[in-house]
Amino acid sequence: MKLAKYINFEFFINISLVAIGLVFLFAFFDFLQEIGNLNSGKYDLSKIIVFITLSMPGHLYEIIPLSCLIGAMFTVGQLSGNSELVVMRTSGMSIIQIASSLIIVSLFFGVLTFMVGNLITPVSEKNAQQIKISSTDGSVTTDFKSGVWMKDGNNFVNIENVLPDASLRNIHIYEFDNDFSLRSIVDAEKGRYQNGIWELEKIKQSFILDEGFDVKTIPSGTWKSMIKPEMMNVLLISPDRMSIFDLYDFINYLKKNNQKTSRYEVSFWEKIIQPVMPIIMILFAVPFGFFQERSGGKYLKMFLGIIFGIVYQIMNSMLRHIGVLNDWEPIITAIIPSIVILGIAIYLMFYFERQ
């Protein structure tokens, strides 16, 4: 029991130090990037610091598996260099038993990954983007000059501007009948979501009739829609920074409107797999403590951890893009890198166990 506590503590300390170092490294890169946007207006140094601070949870979520790999490789190198792993083996512990004793620290970082990725990062990332946009007097931008286009049942909606508080400006609703013939166009200057419905202001309704147009102007009105403010999160933050719950709702919305969901489904399954990655990375690192025990040392093994981590990130990114382009099954696209790493880890543990 004392031995398990000791091993878990060593792994916890080294993994935590690596994670903290990487988070601050990414924060420094963010600072260098944002300092170029510094101006005499609202986006001053204090706003930049707040923006960077709110972006930190997102970086932490992304680097926890990598930190587990690097920190675990460093720790097994340290234990190997001090001949502690040899002592454990001679005392009767198998490699699998040593790996099993790390369940506490593995589960801790797995739960931390889930909490940070689904409860903290979506909120902090959204607030960070809202602060930046509002401080620069801007609005949410898209790849289309005309603004945001969304499908709402048989209707198509064009929103020219989405403000940081998810209120809308210059909304155009193109209503089609079941034969997909345009029957009316609704233009509104402003829109705000309240009590489960959109409240529009300064509305112009253009009804298309056989004999021409019938145009009406009203000061305000309501609009029932499947579109919710939470769906605007995809404009503020990338899918990998959204919570698994928001992704699930957005995927269902896209499916109801017969739109492509592969990109978001891959992100959804990656969100499910990500909390398991710290466990896999720690298992992957353990066998390396028995590889050339008297040569290389902890720094060589930490370097190997960095190399393997980079290879994993590249492989994961490539498969994600290839899978989306070729319409592979999202769960297969998301799970392949994890299965490969886990397979190698299990093979190495049994290989060194037989030595």
C-alpha positions in Angstrom: 0.0 0.0 0.0 2.8 2.4 0.9 4.6 1.5 -2.3 1.5 2.3 -4.4 1.2 5.6 -2.6 4.8 6.4 -3.3 4.6 5.5 -7.0 1.4 7.5 -7.5 2.8 10.5 -5.7 6.0 10.5 -7.9 3.9 10.2 -11.1 1.4 12.9 -9.9 4.2 15.4 -9.1 6.1 15.0 -12.4 2.9 15.0 -14.6 1.6 18.1 -12.8 4.9 20.0 -13.3 4.9 19.1 -17.0 1.3 20.2 -17.4 1.9 23.5 -15.6 5.0 24.2 -17.7 3.2 23.5 -21.0 0.2 25.6 -20.0 2.3 28.6 -19.2 4.4 28.0 -22.4 1.2 28.1 -24.5 0.0 31.2 -22.5 3.3 32.9 -23.4 2.7 32.2 -27.1 -0.8 33.6 -26.7 0.6 36.7 -25.2 3.0 37.2 -28.1 0.2 36.8 -30.5 -2.3 39.1 -28.7 0.2 41.9 -27.9 0.1 42.6 -31.6 -3.6 43.5 -31.3 -2.9 45.9 -28.4 -4.4 49.3 -29.2 -5.3 52.5 -27.4 -9.0 51.4 -27.3 -10.7 49.0 -25.0 -8.4 46.0 -25.7 -5.6 47.0 -23.4 -3.0 45.0 -21.5 -5.4 44.1 -18.7 -8.0 42.7 -21.2 -5.2 40.7 -22.9 -4.2 39.2 -19.5 -7.8 38.3 -18.8 -8.2 36.8 -22.3 -5.0 34.7 -21.8 -6.1 33.5 -18.4 -9.5 32.4 -19.6 -7.8 30.5 -22.5 -5.6 28.5 -20.1 -8.2 25.8 -19.3 -8.5 25.0 -23.0 -4.8 24.5 -23.3 -4.8 22.4 -20.1 -7.5 20.1 -21.6 -5.5 19.6 -24.8 -2.2 18.9 -23.1 -3.1 16.6 -20.2 -2.6 13.4 -22.2 0.7 14.7 -23.5 1.7 15.8 -20.0 0.8 12.3 -18.7 3.1 10.7 -21.3 6.1 13.0 -20.8 5.7 13.1 -17.0 5.3 9.3 -16.8 8.2 8.7 -19.1 10.4 11.0 -16.9 9.2 9.2 -13.7 9.9 5.7 -15.0 13.3 6.9 -16.1 13.9 8.3 -12.6 12.7 5.1 -10.9 14.8 3.0 -13.3 17.9 5.1 -12.8 17.6 4.6 -9.0 17.1 0.9 -9.5 13.7 1.1 -7.8 11.9 -0.7 -10.6 14.4 -3.6 -10.3 13.7 -3.7 -6.5 10.0 -3.9 -7.2 10.5 -6.7 -9.7 12.7 -8.7 -7.4 10.2 -8.3 -4.6 7.7 -10.2 -6.7 5.7 -7.4 -8.5 5.0 -7.9 -12.1 5.0 -5.1 -14.7 1.2 -5.5 -14.9 1.0 -5.1 -11.1 3.2 -2.0 -11.2 1.0 -0.5 -14.0 -2.2 -1.5 -12.0 -0.9 0.3 -8.9 -1.1 3.6 -10.9 -4.9 3.4 -11.2 -5.3 6.3 -8.7 -3.2 8.9 -10.5 -4.5 7.7 -13.9 -8.1 8.1 -12.8 -7.4 11.5 -11.3 -6.1 12.9 -14.5 -8.9 11.2 -16.5 -11.5 12.8 -14.3 -9.7 16.1 -14.5 -9.7 15.9 -18.3 -13.4 15.4 -18.4 -14.1 18.2 -15.9 -11.9 20.7 -17.6 -13.0 19.8 -21.1 -16.8 19.8 -20.5 -17.4 22.1 -17.5 -14.7 24.7 -17.5 -13.2 25.1 -20.9 -16.5 25.8 -22.8 -17.4 28.6 -20.4 -14.0 30.1 -20.1 -13.3 30.0 -23.9 -16.7 31.6 -24.7 -16.0 34.4 -22.1 -12.5 34.9 -23.5 -13.8 35.3 -27.1 -16.7 37.6 -25.9 -14.2 39.8 -24.0 -11.9 40.1 -27.0 -14.8 40.7 -29.5 -16.5 43.3 -27.3 -13.2 45.1 -26.5 -12.4 45.4 -30.2 -16.0 46.6 -31.0 -16.5 43.7 -33.2 -18.9 40.9 -33.8 -18.6 37.2 -34.5 -17.3 36.7 -37.9 -17.7 33.8 -40.4 -16.1 32.7 -43.7 -19.1 34.3 -45.6 -19.3 38.1 -46.1 -23.0 37.8 -45.9 -22.9 36.5 -42.3 -24.2 33.3 -40.8 -26.4 30.9 -42.8 -28.5 28.3 -40.9 -31.3 25.9 -41.9 -34.4 25.9 -39.7 -36.8 23.2 -40.9 -38.0 24.3 -44.4 -36.6 27.8 -43.8 -33.2 29.3 -44.4 -31.9 32.0 -42.0 -29.2 34.6 -42.7 -27.8 36.5 -39.8 -25.4 39.3 -40.7 -24.1 39.9 -37.2 -23.9 37.8 -34.0 -22.9 39.9 -31.0 -20.9 38.5 -28.1 -24.0 38.2 -25.9 -25.6 36.0 -28.7 -28.1 38.7 -29.7 -28.6 39.1 -33.4 -28.4 42.0 -35.9 -29.9 42.2 -39.4 -31.8 38.9 -39.6 -33.3 37.6 -42.8 -35.6 34.6 -42.7 -36.5 32.9 -46.0 -39.7 30.8 -45.5 -40.4 28.0 -48.0 -43.5 25.8 -48.3 -43.4 22.0 -48.5 -42.7 22.2 -52.3 -39.7 24.4 -51.5 -41.2 27.5 -53.1 -40.3 30.8 -51.5 -43.4 32.1 -49.9 -42.2 35.0 -47.7 -39.1 36.9 -46.5 -38.9 38.3 -43.0 -36.3 41.0 -42.2 -35.6 42.2 -38.7 -33.0 44.6 -37.4 -32.5 43.0 -34.0 -33.2 39.7 -32.3 -32.9 38.5 -28.7 -33.7 35.0 -27.2 -36.0 35.2 -24.2 -38.2 32.6 -22.5 -37.5 30.0 -25.2 -38.4 32.2 -28.2 -36.7 34.8 -30.3 -38.1 38.4 -29.9 -37.5 40.4 -33.1 -37.6 44.2 -33.5 -38.2 46.5 -36.5 -39.7 43.7 -38.7 -40.5 43.9 -42.4 -42.5 41.0 -43.8 -42.6 40.4 -47.6 -45.2 37.9 -48.7 -44.9 36.5 -52.2 -48.2 36.3 -54.0 -49.2 35.4 -57.5 -50.0 39.0 -58.3 -46.8 40.4 -56.6 -45.6 41.3 -53.2 -47.4 42.2 -50.0 -45.1 44.1 -47.6 -45.9 44.8 -44.0 -43.9 46.6 -41.3 -44.4 45.9 -37.6 -42.4 47.2 -34.6 -41.8 43.8 -33.0 -42.8 40.2 -33.0 -41.8 36.7 -32.1 -40.0 33.9 -34.0 -40.3 30.2 -33.1 -37.2 28.4 -34.2 -35.0 25.3 -33.6 -32.0 27.7 -33.5 -30.9 28.5 -30.0 -28.2 30.9 -28.6 -26.1 27.9 -27.6 -25.7 27.0 -31.2 -23.9 30.2 -31.7 -21.1 28.7 -29.7 -19.8 27.1 -32.8 -19.0 30.6 -34.1 -17.2 31.6 -30.9 -15.3 28.4 -30.1 -14.1 25.4 -32.1 -15.9 22.1 -31.8 -13.0 20.6 -29.7 -13.5 23.3 -27.1 -17.3 22.8 -26.9 -18.8 20.6 -24.2 -19.9 17.1 -25.0 -23.5 18.2 -24.1 -23.5 21.2 -26.5 -22.0 19.1 -29.3 -24.7 16.4 -28.8 -27.5 19.1 -29.1 -25.8 20.7 -32.1 -25.4 17.4 -33.9 -29.1 16.6 -33.3 -30.0 20.0 -34.7 -27.9 19.4 -37.8 -29.5 15.9 -38.3 -33.0 17.3 -38.0 -32.1 19.7 -40.8 -30.4 17.1 -43.0 -27.0 18.7 -42.7 -23.6 17.1 -42.6 -22.5 16.2 -39.0 -19.2 14.3 -39.5 -16.9 17.0 -38.3 -18.9 17.5 -35.1 -19.4 13.8 -34.5 -15.6 13.2 -34.7 -15.2 15.9 -32.1 -18.0 14.4 -30.0 -16.3 11.0 -29.9 -12.9 12.6 -29.2 -14.5 14.2 -26.2 -15.6 10.8 -25.0 -12.2 9.2 -25.6 -10.0 12.1 -24.3 -10.6 11.4 -20.5 -9.3 7.8 -21.2 -6.1 9.0 -22.8 -4.3 9.9 -19.6 -4.8 6.3 -18.5 -3.5 4.9 -21.8 -0.5 7.3 -21.9 0.6 6.3 -18.4 0.2 2.6 -19.3 2.2 3.3 -22.5 5.1 4.8 -20.4 5.5 2.1 -17.8 7.2 -0.6 -20.0 9.9 1.9 -20.9 11.2 1.8 -17.4 12.5 -1.7 -18.2 14.0 -0.8 -21.5 17.8 -0.4 -21.2 17.5 0.2 -17.5 21.1 1.3 -17.0 21.4 3.5 -20.1 19.8 6.7 -21.2 18.2 7.7 -17.9 15.2 9.8 -17.1 16.0 12.6 -19.6 16.3 10.2 -22.5 12.9 8.7 -21.6 11.4 12.2 -21.2 12.7 13.0 -24.7 11.2 9.8 -26.1 7.9 10.8 -24.4 8.0 14.2 -26.3 8.7 12.4 -29.6 5.9 9.9 -29.1 3.6 12.7 -28.0 4.3 14.7 -31.2 3.8 11.6 -33.4 0.5 10.9 -31.6 -0.7 14.4 -32.2 0.2 14.4 -35.8 -1.4 11.0 -36.4 -4.5 12.1 -34.6 -4.8 15.3 -36.6 -4.2 13.5 -39.9 -6.7 10.8 -39.3 -9.3 13.4 -38.2 -9.0 15.3 -41.4 -8.8 12.2 -43.6 -11.8 10.7 -41.9 -14.0 13.8 -42.3 -13.0 14.2 -46.0 -13.7 10.5 -46.8 -16.8 10.2 -44.6 -15.4 7.5 -42.4 -17.4 6.4 -39.4 -16.8 9.2 -36.8 -16.2 6.8 -33.9 -13.6 4.8 -35.9 -11.8 8.1 -36.9 -11.7 9.2 -33.3 -10.7 5.9 -31.7 -7.9 4.6 -34.0 -5.0 6.5 -32.5 -6.0 5.5 -29.0 -6.4 1.8 -29.9 -2.9 1.9 -31.6 -1.2 3.4 -28.5 -3.1 1.0 -26.1 -2.2 -1.9 -28.3 1.5 -1.0 -28.2 1.4 -0.5 -24.4 -0.1 -3.9 -23.8 2.3 -5.6 -26.2 5.3 -3.9 -24.5 4.1 -4.8 -21.0 3.8 -8.5 -21.9 7.1 -8.4 -23.9 9.1 -7.1 -21.0 7.2 -9.4 -18.6 8.6 -12.4 -20.4 12.2 -11.1 -20.3 
